[in-house]
């Protein structure tokens, strides 16, 4: 997921995506705790996607506040 893709989405769509990624992150942590996690690199990707979405949401909020 690229930041340019995220900037084209509305804040509601971004929040929905954020909720889905947080659920996935929880499930991945649960799998890791029970030694069932196969794709360990997915945790890093999900964590970074969450940060990317939060950054874009903050940028949109700052932009809206400035106008």
Buried (B, 14 or more C-beta within 10 A) or exposed (E): EEEEEBEEBEEEEBEEBBEEBEEBBEEBEEBEEEEEBEEEEBBEBBEEBBEBBEEBBEEBEEEEEEE
